[in-house]
């Protein structure tokens, strides 16, 4: 559809004739039926650019507090959708995307106009009310049903072409009201008469649904016979309960109700609206306006005209309508972002410690620490043992090939060049199961209380990180674990070790000196005194094992600390691998959830309802 920008050819007749527009290819603009997709694209372009009969150059008024709050909510919703695209499916975010698109399109058009639709069931008299408000016969009325086949618009001022283009109302169905003093009070309003919402023609119902999703406010017209119609309440009023501030419910044809029947029907209508969840604007509270009138006799039409005039002059209907759309989208998205029972997007310290303990168990950190402790004590025994014991061990190692144990040792030495035998299948499976169980446990702890989409995302992140984790832990166990259990360099010696070695040397010298002294006496070289050399030899023989025993006692503490340090290094290596592959990606996913939760909180902040002057 082409926007009306040529003001020189625009002509208004007496309110009954549509604005004249040049024909294109032998047909009127707006009559295209085979280019719906092109029309939608063109309308979106015009909506974003703000094009209309005013060229989109009208200066936007400064934002009101409600408008500023709505802009913050829309920005938060846009960020929310962006952060959630890779976590939620497109169908889930479709409603939020539609709200953003429609809000951008509406905010790009004239803020000085308020688009109000008149909707109702067959025979409710909405077209009669439409004509009564316009002051001229615009919409066809009669007994034939349905009477209105397509939306008809009536604009009380210029500059609404862009809005009508967005509603896809062709130029031949655009009208102007009768120029009266009453019409001047409605300047800025665009009134749209819709087809019957319960029409047997499917295209008519499609028109109703499409326009209702785009207008700023709705006047629902009901009659005394069909005001409780299930189609009206279940398909329209109940789903739009959050749009109460931009809703008018009019009981038409009250002239047909005798006495106090009109008040009784109005009370029952209010009861039904309350059951639908629609807040009623009574006692100074914001909400839907309910009143009775007769479009045929004019009773109550003036009151409705005054309410619509006040509603239009406020110029806040578009903001309230978009805000209500955001509210509805936030309610639908709440189960995807809000977890009332979740304590916070983080992994607890207890869960981290348990995860690291299981990884340490998988790499055998405790066993490696015991092996390192035994190696330290073995080295201490070798350094602090008696020379004779060390000589005996050297001799045993020299004669070992002649024994069965020596032959086994030689066989083991000969197999060093051969490839290592794989670990038993049972041990490998057990280690992998431990790792998988550790990952599953920490993921279950992290997703406690999370909404299902984000819980699934956290689990998938943990599973992806754990794909190569068993192999990485095996490498740590083979490299660092073997180096810890059988160190390539001797463990550091404590400060008392040289004194122990000196003591063993002294005990050995005593034995040697006592033995030489005794041999000299036997040979007759020295004066025979048997007791002193024997005592020296006994002191050396007993003192050596005593020094070795004391050293073994003293070595227990350092050996234990050395083993604990080796176990800690292996645990830290396994924990670092687990953090890099599992915990940090899971924590990043939880941080993303916290970000979207904060954005959702901003989006849902309007759930307390924006303030309004309709009081």
C-alpha positions as CSV (number, residue, x, y, z in Angstrom):
1,X,0.0,0.0,0.0
2,X,1.2,3.5,-0.8
3,X,1.3,6.2,1.9
4,X,-0.7,9.3,1.2
5,X,2.0,11.9,0.7
6,X,0.6,14.0,-2.1
7,X,-1.6,16.5,-0.3
8,X,-2.5,18.5,-3.4
9,X,-4.8,15.9,-4.7
10,X,-6.4,14.9,-1.4
11,X,-10.1,15.7,-1.4
12,X,-12.7,15.2,1.3
13,X,-16.4,15.2,0.2
14,X,-19.2,15.1,2.8
15,X,-17.7,12.3,4.9
16,X,-19.3,9.6,2.8
17,X,-16.7,9.3,0.1
18,X,-13.2,7.9,0.6
19,X,-10.2,10.0,0.0
20,X,-9.5,10.0,-3.7
21,X,-6.2,8.3,-4.7
22,X,-4.7,7.6,-8.1
23,X,-5.4,4.1,-9.5
24,X,-2.4,1.8,-10.2
25,X,-2.7,-0.6,-13.0
26,X,-6.4,-0.3,-13.2
27,X,-7.2,-1.0,-9.5
28,X,-7.5,1.0,-6.4
29,X,-4.7,1.1,-3.8
30,X,-5.4,-1.3,-1.0
31,X,-7.3,-3.7,-3.3
32,X,-4.2,-5.9,-3.8
33,X,-5.1,-9.4,-2.9
34,X,-2.2,-11.4,-4.2
35,X,0.7,-9.5,-2.6
36,X,0.0,-9.9,1.1
37,X,3.6,-10.7,1.9
38,X,4.8,-7.6,0.0
39,X,2.3,-5.4,1.8
40,X,3.5,-6.7,5.1
41,X,7.1,-5.9,4.2
42,X,6.2,-2.4,3.0
43,X,4.2,-1.7,6.1
44,X,7.1,-2.8,8.3
45,X,9.5,-0.5,6.5
46,X,7.1,2.4,6.9
47,X,6.5,1.5,10.5
48,X,10.2,1.6,11.3
49,X,10.8,4.8,9.3
50,X,7.8,6.5,10.6
51,X,6.4,7.3,7.2
52,X,2.8,8.4,6.9
53,X,0.8,11.3,5.6
54,X,3.1,13.6,7.6
55,X,6.2,12.0,6.0
56,X,7.3,10.7,9.4
57,X,8.8,14.1,10.3
58,X,6.6,14.9,13.2
59,X,8.6,15.6,16.3
60,X,8.1,13.0,19.0
61,X,7.1,14.5,22.3
62,X,9.3,13.9,25.4
63,X,8.9,10.6,27.1
64,X,6.5,10.4,30.0
65,X,7.5,8.4,33.1
66,X,5.4,5.6,31.8
67,X,7.0,5.8,28.3
68,X,10.5,5.8,29.8
69,X,9.6,2.7,31.9
70,X,8.2,1.0,28.9
71,X,11.4,1.7,26.9
72,X,13.5,0.2,29.6
73,X,11.3,-2.9,29.6
74,X,11.4,-3.2,25.8
75,X,15.2,-2.9,25.9
76,X,15.4,-5.6,28.6
77,X,13.1,-7.8,26.6
78,X,15.2,-7.4,23.5
79,X,18.3,-8.4,25.4
80,X,16.5,-11.2,27.0
81,X,15.5,-12.7,23.6
82,X,19.1,-12.2,22.4
83,X,20.6,-14.0,25.4
84,X,18.1,-16.8,25.1
85,X,18.2,-17.6,21.4
86,X,20.7,-20.4,21.8
87,X,19.0,-21.8,24.8
88,X,15.3,-21.7,23.9
89,X,13.6,-22.7,20.7
90,X,12.2,-20.2,18.3
91,X,8.5,-21.0,19.0
92,X,9.0,-20.2,22.7
93,X,10.4,-16.7,21.9
94,X,8.0,-16.0,19.0
95,X,5.5,-14.1,21.2
96,X,8.2,-11.9,22.7
97,X,9.6,-11.3,19.2
98,X,6.2,-10.3,17.9
99,X,5.7,-7.9,20.8
100,X,9.1,-6.3,20.0
101,X,8.3,-6.0,16.4
102,X,4.8,-4.5,16.9
103,X,6.1,-2.1,19.6
104,X,8.8,-0.9,17.2
105,X,6.3,-0.4,14.5
106,X,3.8,1.4,16.7
107,X,6.4,3.7,18.3
108,X,7.6,4.6,14.9
109,X,4.2,6.0,13.9
110,X,2.3,9.0,15.0
111,X,2.1,9.3,18.8
112,X,-0.5,12.0,18.5
113,X,-3.2,9.5,17.4
114,X,-5.1,6.9,19.3
115,X,-6.4,3.9,17.4
116,X,-9.6,2.5,18.9
117,X,-11.4,-0.5,17.5
118,X,-15.1,-1.3,17.9
119,X,-15.6,-5.0,18.1
120,X,-18.7,-7.1,18.8
121,X,-20.8,-10.1,17.9
122,X,-23.4,-10.3,15.2
123,X,-26.4,-8.0,15.8
124,X,-24.7,-6.2,18.8
125,X,-25.1,-2.8,17.0
126,X,-21.4,-1.9,16.8
127,X,-21.8,-0.4,13.3
128,X,-24.7,1.8,14.6
129,X,-22.5,2.9,17.5
130,X,-19.7,3.6,15.0
131,X,-21.9,5.8,12.9
132,X,-23.3,7.5,16.0
133,X,-19.9,8.5,17.2
134,X,-18.8,9.7,13.7
135,X,-22.1,11.7,13.4
136,X,-22.6,10.4,9.8
137,X,-23.6,7.2,8.1
138,X,-20.3,5.5,7.4
139,X,-20.6,1.8,8.2
140,X,-23.5,-0.1,6.6
141,X,-26.2,-1.3,9.0
142,X,-29.1,-3.5,8.4
143,X,-30.7,-6.9,9.1
144,X,-28.5,-8.8,6.7
145,X,-25.7,-10.6,8.6
146,X,-22.8,-10.1,8.4
147,X,-23.2,-6.5,7.5
148,X,-19.5,-5.3,7.9
149,X,-17.2,-7.4,5.7
150,X,-13.9,-5.5,6.2
151,X,-12.6,-3.0,8.7
152,X,-13.7,0.6,8.1
153,X,-11.7,3.5,9.6
154,X,-12.8,7.0,10.6
155,X,-10.1,9.5,11.5
156,X,-10.8,12.8,13.3
157,X,-7.6,14.4,12.2
158,X,-4.9,14.2,9.5
159,X,-1.6,12.3,9.9
160,X,-3.0,8.8,10.6
161,X,-2.2,7.3,7.2
162,X,0.7,5.4,8.5
163,X,-1.4,3.8,11.2
164,X,-4.1,2.9,8.8
165,X,-1.5,1.4,6.4
166,X,-0.3,-0.7,9.3
167,X,-3.9,-2.0,9.8
168,X,-4.0,-2.7,6.1
169,X,-7.2,-0.7,5.7
170,X,-7.4,0.5,2.0
171,X,-8.1,4.1,1.1
172,X,-11.6,3.4,-0.1
173,X,-12.5,2.4,3.5
174,X,-11.1,5.4,5.2
175,X,-13.6,8.1,6.2
176,X,-13.8,11.4,8.0
177,X,-16.5,12.4,10.6
178,X,-19.0,15.2,10.3
179,X,-17.4,18.5,11.3
180,X,-19.2,19.4,14.6
181,X,-18.2,20.8,17.9
182,X,-18.5,17.3,19.4
183,X,-16.2,15.9,16.7
184,X,-13.5,18.5,17.7
185,X,-13.2,16.9,21.1
186,X,-12.2,13.6,19.5
187,X,-9.4,15.1,17.5
188,X,-6.5,12.6,17.4
189,X,-8.8,9.5,17.5
190,X,-8.9,6.9,14.8
191,X,-12.0,4.7,15.1
192,X,-12.1,1.3,13.4
193,X,-15.3,-0.7,12.8
194,X,-14.5,-4.4,12.7
195,X,-16.5,-7.3,11.2
196,X,-18.4,-9.6,13.5
197,X,-16.2,-11.6,15.7
198,X,-18.5,-14.6,15.4
199,X,-19.0,-14.3,11.7
200,X,-19.5,-17.5,9.7
201,X,-17.0,-16.2,7.2
202,X,-13.4,-17.1,8.2
203,X,-11.9,-14.1,6.5
204,X,-14.0,-11.8,8.7
205,X,-12.7,-13.4,11.9
206,X,-9.1,-13.1,10.5
207,X,-9.7,-9.4,10.0
208,X,-10.8,-9.1,13.6
209,X,-7.9,-11.0,15.1
210,X,-5.3,-9.1,13.0
211,X,-6.6,-5.6,13.8
212,X,-7.2,-6.4,17.5
213,X,-3.5,-7.2,17.8
214,X,-2.5,-3.8,16.5
215,X,-4.9,-1.2,17.8
216,X,-4.3,0.9,20.9
217,X,-7.7,0.3,22.6
218,X,-10.9,-1.7,22.0
219,X,-14.5,-0.9,22.6
220,X,-16.4,-4.2,23.0
221,X,-20.1,-3.9,22.2
222,X,-22.5,-6.4,23.6
223,X,-26.2,-6.7,23.6
224,X,-28.6,-7.9,26.3
225,X,-29.1,-11.3,24.6
226,X,-25.4,-12.2,23.8
227,X,-23.4,-10.4,26.5
228,X,-22.5,-13.8,28.0
229,X,-21.5,-15.4,24.7
230,X,-18.8,-18.0,25.2
231,X,-16.9,-17.0,22.1
232,X,-16.6,-13.4,23.3
233,X,-15.4,-14.3,26.8
234,X,-13.2,-17.4,26.1
235,X,-11.6,-16.3,22.9
236,X,-11.2,-12.6,23.4
237,X,-11.9,-11.1,26.8
238,X,-10.2,-13.7,28.9
239,X,-6.9,-13.8,27.0
240,X,-6.8,-10.0,26.9
241,X,-7.6,-9.6,30.7
242,X,-4.3,-7.8,31.2
243,X,-5.3,-5.1,28.7
244,X,-8.1,-3.8,31.0
245,X,-6.8,-0.2,31.0
246,X,-7.3,0.0,27.2
247,X,-10.7,-1.8,27.2
248,X,-14.2,-0.4,27.1
249,X,-17.2,-2.8,27.5
250,X,-20.4,-1.2,26.3
251,X,-23.8,-2.8,26.8
252,X,-25.8,-1.6,23.8
253,X,-29.6,-1.6,23.2
254,X,-30.4,-0.7,26.8
255,X,-33.6,0.9,25.4
256,X,-35.0,-2.6,25.0
257,X,-34.7,-3.3,28.8
258,X,-37.6,-2.1,30.9
259,X,-37.2,-0.6,34.3
260,X,-34.2,-1.6,36.3
261,X,-33.3,-4.5,34.0
262,X,-30.5,-2.5,32.4
263,X,-28.8,-2.2,35.8
264,X,-29.2,-5.8,36.6
265,X,-27.7,-6.8,33.2
266,X,-24.8,-4.4,33.8
267,X,-24.1,-5.9,37.2
268,X,-24.2,-9.4,35.7
269,X,-21.8,-8.2,32.9
270,X,-19.4,-6.9,35.5
271,X,-19.5,-10.2,37.3
272,X,-18.6,-12.1,34.1
273,X,-15.8,-9.7,33.4
274,X,-14.5,-10.2,37.0
275,X,-14.5,-13.9,36.4
276,X,-12.6,-13.3,33.2
277,X,-9.9,-11.6,35.3
278,X,-10.6,-8.1,33.8
279,X,-10.0,-5.4,36.4
280,X,-12.9,-2.9,36.4
281,X,-12.2,0.8,36.5
282,X,-14.4,1.5,39.5
283,X,-13.9,3.6,42.6
284,X,-11.1,5.6,41.0
285,X,-9.0,2.5,40.2
286,X,-7.5,1.9,36.7
287,X,-9.2,-0.8,34.7
288,X,-11.8,-1.4,32.1
289,X,-14.7,1.0,31.6
290,X,-18.2,-0.6,31.6
291,X,-21.3,1.4,30.8
292,X,-24.7,1.0,29.1
293,X,-26.1,2.9,26.2
294,X,-28.3,2.8,23.2
295,X,-26.7,3.6,19.9
296,X,-30.0,3.8,18.2
297,X,-31.6,6.4,20.5
298,X,-28.4,8.1,21.6
299,X,-28.8,7.4,25.3
300,X,-25.3,7.1,26.9
301,X,-23.5,7.8,23.6
302,X,-22.5,11.3,24.9
303,X,-20.9,9.8,28.0
304,X,-18.9,7.3,25.9
305,X,-17.8,10.1,23.6
306,X,-16.6,12.1,26.6
307,X,-14.6,9.1,27.9
308,X,-13.1,8.5,24.5
309,X,-12.2,12.2,24.2
310,X,-10.4,12.1,27.6
311,X,-8.8,8.8,26.7
312,X,-7.5,10.2,23.4
313,X,-6.2,13.5,24.8
314,X,-4.1,11.7,27.3
315,X,-2.1,10.2,24.4
316,X,-1.0,7.2,26.6
317,X,-3.1,4.5,25.1
318,X,-0.3,3.2,22.8
319,X,2.0,3.0,25.8
320,X,-0.5,1.2,28.0
321,X,-1.3,-1.2,25.2
322,X,2.3,-2.1,24.5
323,X,3.0,-2.4,28.2
324,X,0.1,-4.8,28.5
325,X,1.5,-6.9,25.7
326,X,4.8,-7.0,27.4
327,X,3.1,-8.0,30.6
328,X,1.4,-10.9,28.8
329,X,4.7,-12.0,27.2
330,X,6.4,-11.8,30.6
331,X,3.7,-14.0,32.2
332,X,4.1,-16.6,29.5
333,X,7.9,-16.5,29.8
334,X,7.9,-16.7,33.6
335,X,8.2,-20.5,33.8
336,X,11.3,-20.4,31.6
337,X,13.2,-17.8,33.7
338,X,12.0,-17.9,37.2
339,X,12.8,-20.6,39.7
340,X,11.3,-19.7,43.0
341,X,13.1,-22.5,44.9
342,X,16.6,-21.8,43.5
343,X,19.0,-20.4,46.1
344,X,21.1,-18.7,43.5
345,X,23.0,-19.3,40.2
346,X,26.2,-20.9,41.7
347,X,27.8,-24.1,42.6
348,X,28.0,-24.6,46.4
349,X,31.3,-25.2,48.1
350,X,30.2,-28.6,49.3
351,X,29.4,-29.7,45.8
352,X,32.8,-28.4,44.6
353,X,34.6,-30.3,47.4
354,X,32.7,-33.5,46.7
355,X,33.5,-33.2,42.9
356,X,37.2,-32.7,43.6
357,X,37.2,-35.6,46.0
358,X,35.7,-38.0,43.4
359,X,38.2,-36.8,40.8
360,X,41.1,-37.4,43.3
361,X,39.8,-40.8,43.9
362,X,39.6,-41.5,40.2
363,X,43.3,-40.6,39.7
364,X,44.4,-42.5,42.9
365,X,45.7,-39.5,44.8
366,X,45.5,-41.2,48.2
367,X,47.4,-44.3,47.0
368,X,50.0,-42.1,45.3
369,X,50.5,-40.2,48.6
370,X,51.0,-43.5,50.5
371,X,53.5,-44.6,47.9
372,X,55.4,-41.3,48.2
373,X,55.5,-41.7,52.0
374,X,56.9,-45.2,51.7
375,X,59.5,-44.0,49.2
376,X,60.6,-41.2,51.6
377,X,60.9,-43.7,54.5
378,X,62.7,-46.2,52.3
379,X,65.3,-43.5,51.3
380,X,65.6,-42.5,54.9
381,X,66.3,-46.1,55.9
382,X,69.0,-46.4,53.2
383,X,70.7,-43.2,54.3
384,X,70.5,-43.9,58.1
385,X,71.1,-47.6,58.0
386,X,74.3,-49.3,59.3
387,X,77.1,-49.7,56.7
388,X,77.0,-53.4,57.2
389,X,73.3,-53.5,56.4
390,X,73.8,-51.4,53.2
391,X,76.8,-53.7,52.3
392,X,74.5,-56.7,52.7
393,X,71.9,-55.2,50.5
394,X,74.5,-54.5,47.9
395,X,75.7,-58.0,48.1
396,X,72.1,-59.3,47.7
397,X,71.6,-57.2,44.7
398,X,74.8,-58.6,43.2
399,X,73.8,-62.2,43.8
400,X,70.1,-61.6,42.9
401,X,70.4,-63.1,39.3
402,X,71.3,-66.4,40.8
403,X,68.0,-66.7,42.7
404,X,64.4,-67.0,41.4
405,X,63.7,-63.5,42.6
406,X,66.7,-62.2,40.7
407,X,65.5,-64.0,37.5
408,X,62.1,-62.4,37.9
409,X,63.8,-59.0,38.4
410,X,65.8,-59.6,35.2
411,X,62.7,-60.5,33.4
412,X,61.1,-57.3,34.6
413,X,64.1,-55.4,33.4
414,X,64.0,-57.0,30.0
415,X,60.4,-56.0,29.6
416,X,61.0,-52.3,30.2
417,X,61.3,-51.6,26.5
418,X,58.1,-53.5,25.7
419,X,54.8,-51.5,25.5
420,X,53.1,-51.2,28.8
421,X,50.2,-53.6,29.4
422,X,46.9,-51.9,29.4
423,X,45.1,-51.5,32.7
424,X,42.5,-54.1,33.5
425,X,39.2,-53.4,31.8
426,X,37.4,-53.4,35.2
427,X,39.7,-50.7,36.6
428,X,39.3,-48.5,33.5
429,X,35.5,-48.9,33.5
430,X,35.4,-48.2,37.2
431,X,37.5,-45.0,36.9
432,X,35.3,-43.7,34.0
433,X,32.2,-44.5,36.0
434,X,33.6,-42.5,38.9
435,X,34.3,-39.5,36.7
436,X,30.8,-39.7,35.1
437,X,29.2,-40.0,38.5
438,X,31.1,-37.0,39.8
439,X,30.1,-34.9,36.8
440,X,26.5,-36.0,37.1
441,X,26.4,-35.2,40.8
442,X,27.8,-31.7,40.4
443,X,25.4,-31.0,37.5
444,X,22.4,-32.1,39.5
445,X,23.5,-29.9,42.4
446,X,23.9,-26.9,40.0
447,X,20.5,-27.3,38.4
448,X,18.5,-27.7,41.6
449,X,15.5,-25.5,41.2
450,X,16.5,-24.1,37.8
451,X,13.8,-23.7,35.1
452,X,13.9,-26.8,32.8
453,X,15.4,-25.1,29.7
454,X,18.3,-23.7,31.7
455,X,18.7,-26.9,33.7
456,X,19.0,-28.8,30.5
457,X,21.6,-26.3,29.2
458,X,23.7,-26.7,32.3
459,X,23.5,-30.5,32.1
460,X,24.6,-30.4,28.4
461,X,27.5,-28.1,29.3
462,X,28.7,-30.5,32.0
463,X,28.4,-33.5,29.6
464,X,30.3,-31.7,26.9
465,X,33.1,-30.7,29.3
466,X,33.3,-34.3,30.6
467,X,33.7,-35.9,27.2
468,X,37.6,-36.0,27.4
469,X,37.9,-35.6,31.2
470,X,38.6,-39.4,31.9
471,X,41.5,-39.4,29.4
472,X,42.9,-36.2,30.8
473,X,42.8,-37.7,34.3
474,X,44.4,-40.8,33.1
475,X,47.3,-38.7,31.7
476,X,47.7,-37.0,35.0
477,X,47.7,-40.3,36.8
478,X,50.3,-41.8,34.5
479,X,52.7,-38.7,34.5
480,X,52.3,-36.9,37.8
481,X,51.1,-40.0,39.7
482,X,54.1,-42.1,38.7
483,X,56.5,-39.3,39.4
484,X,55.0,-38.8,42.9
485,X,55.0,-42.5,43.8
486,X,58.5,-43.2,42.4
487,X,60.3,-39.9,42.3
488,X,63.2,-39.5,39.9
489,X,65.1,-37.5,42.4
490,X,65.6,-38.3,46.0
491,X,63.2,-36.6,48.4
492,X,64.7,-33.6,50.3
493,X,66.6,-34.6,53.4
494,X,65.8,-33.1,56.8
495,X,68.4,-31.1,58.7
496,X,69.0,-33.9,61.2
497,X,70.1,-36.4,58.5
498,X,73.8,-35.5,58.5
499,X,74.0,-36.0,62.3
500,X,72.4,-39.4,61.8
501,X,74.9,-40.3,59.2
502,X,77.7,-39.1,61.4
503,X,76.4,-41.1,64.3
504,X,76.3,-44.3,62.1
505,X,79.9,-43.5,61.0
506,X,80.9,-43.1,64.7
507,X,79.3,-46.5,65.6
508,X,81.1,-48.1,62.7
509,X,84.4,-46.6,63.7
510,X,83.9,-47.9,67.2
511,X,83.3,-51.4,65.9
512,X,86.4,-51.2,63.7
513,X,88.6,-49.7,66.4
514,X,87.4,-52.3,69.0
515,X,88.0,-55.1,66.5
516,X,91.5,-54.0,65.6
517,X,92.3,-53.6,69.3
518,X,91.1,-57.1,70.0
519,X,93.1,-58.5,67.1
520,X,96.2,-56.7,68.3
521,X,95.8,-58.3,71.7
522,X,95.3,-61.8,70.2
523,X,98.4,-61.3,68.1
524,X,100.4,-60.3,71.2
525,X,101.2,-56.9,69.8
526,X,99.1,-55.1,72.5
527,X,98.8,-55.7,76.2
528,X,95.9,-58.1,76.8
529,X,93.0,-56.2,78.1
530,X,89.9,-58.0,76.8
531,X,87.1,-55.9,78.3
532,X,87.7,-52.4,76.7
533,X,87.8,-53.6,73.0
534,X,84.8,-55.9,73.6
535,X,82.8,-53.0,75.1
536,X,83.7,-50.8,72.2
537,X,82.6,-53.4,69.7
538,X,79.4,-54.0,71.6
539,X,78.7,-50.3,71.8
540,X,79.2,-49.9,68.0
541,X,77.1,-53.0,67.2
542,X,74.2,-52.0,69.4
543,X,74.5,-48.2,68.7
544,X,74.2,-48.6,64.9
545,X,70.7,-50.2,65.0
546,X,69.7,-47.9,67.7
547,X,70.6,-44.9,65.6
548,X,68.7,-46.5,62.6
549,X,65.6,-47.1,64.8
550,X,65.7,-43.5,66.2
551,X,66.0,-42.2,62.6
552,X,63.0,-44.3,61.5
553,X,60.9,-42.9,64.4
554,X,62.0,-39.3,63.5
555,X,61.3,-39.9,59.8
556,X,57.6,-40.7,60.3
557,X,56.5,-37.1,60.5
558,X,58.5,-35.8,57.5
559,X,57.5,-38.9,55.5
560,X,53.9,-38.3,56.2
561,X,54.1,-34.7,55.3
562,X,55.9,-35.6,52.1
563,X,53.2,-38.1,51.2
564,X,50.4,-35.6,52.0
565,X,52.2,-33.0,49.8
566,X,52.4,-35.5,47.0
567,X,48.7,-36.3,47.4
568,X,47.8,-32.6,47.5
569,X,49.7,-32.0,44.2
570,X,47.9,-34.8,42.5
571,X,44.5,-33.7,43.9
572,X,45.2,-30.1,42.7
573,X,46.1,-31.3,39.2
574,X,42.9,-33.4,39.0
575,X,40.8,-30.6,40.5
576,X,42.3,-28.1,38.1
577,X,41.5,-30.3,35.2
578,X,37.9,-30.8,36.4
579,X,37.5,-27.0,37.0
580,X,38.7,-26.1,33.5
581,X,36.5,-28.7,31.8
582,X,33.4,-28.9,33.9
583,X,33.0,-26.4,36.8
584,X,34.0,-23.2,34.9
585,X,31.7,-23.9,31.9
586,X,28.9,-24.7,34.2
587,X,29.5,-21.6,36.2
588,X,29.5,-19.6,33.0
589,X,26.1,-21.1,32.1
590,X,24.8,-20.2,35.5
591,X,26.1,-16.7,35.1
592,X,24.2,-16.4,31.8
593,X,21.1,-17.6,33.6
594,X,21.6,-14.9,36.2
595,X,21.9,-12.3,33.5
596,X,18.7,-13.3,31.8
597,X,17.0,-13.5,35.1
598,X,18.0,-9.9,35.8
599,X,16.7,-8.9,32.3
600,X,13.5,-10.8,32.9
601,X,13.0,-9.0,36.3
602,X,13.2,-5.7,34.4
603,X,10.7,-6.9,31.8
604,X,8.3,-8.1,34.5
605,X,8.7,-5.0,36.6
606,X,5.6,-3.5,34.9
607,X,3.5,-6.4,36.3
608,X,2.5,-4.1,39.1
609,X,0.7,-2.0,36.4
610,X,1.8,1.3,35.0
611,X,0.2,4.4,36.5
612,X,-2.5,6.0,34.5
613,X,-4.6,9.1,34.5
614,X,-7.8,7.2,33.7
615,X,-9.2,7.5,37.2
